[in-house]
Amino acid sequence: METNVTLSLEQAFKLCQAYTQQHKVRLFSQCWGCLKYSKSNPEKMCFYNPPNNDGCRFVNQLYKSK
């Protein structure tokens, strides 16, 4: 994935939390799967992609809109 977003793990996790609170997690959605299987461990979540942590399109969109 080629993006120009560079986030710290903490920033990405906060953006993920903001997104899931704002949009509510639907059953069998990408966010639902991510939260279910990662058990809220940031290093197992979709956005985790060192060194930029830009692996989740929802987190990237939220970051770009701010």
N, C-alpha and C positions, 0 to 999 in steps of 0.2 A: 504494500500500500504506500503510495507516494503522496505525502502531505507535507505541508510546511508548518505543522503544529508540533510544538515541543512543550511537553508538560512534565512537571515532577509527578511522582507517584501520588503524593498527597493532593496536588491540584486535580489530577484525573479522578481520584476517588471522591473528592468533594463535588466535582461536576457530575459524576455518576449519581451520587446521592441526590443532588438537586434535580437531575433529569427524572429519576424514578419517582420522586415526590411530586413533581409537576405533572407527569404524564401517567402515573399509576401503571403498575406492571400488569400486563395482560397475560393470561395463561398461555403457555407455549410460545411466547414471543422471545426475541433474542435476549431481552433483559431478564425475563423469567428464567431462562436457561442459565444465563450467566450467574445470576444471584443464587440459584438453586445449587449449581455444581461447584461454585467457588466458595460457598458458605461465608460470603463477605470477606474473603481473604483477597486483598488487592492484587497480590502476585498471581492469582489464578483467574482474574477477571479479564473480560474481553479487551479492555483498554491497555492491559499490560503488554508493552512492546518496547523494551529498553532499546536505546536510551531515551526515546521520545515519548513513550506511552501514548501512542496515537492509534491504537488498534481498534477503537470503537467509533463508528461513524456518528453515533448520538452524542458522545462526549465531545468529539471534534466539532460538530455543528454548534453545540452549546458554547464551546470556547470561542469559536469564530463570531458568534452573535453578540458576545459581551464586549 
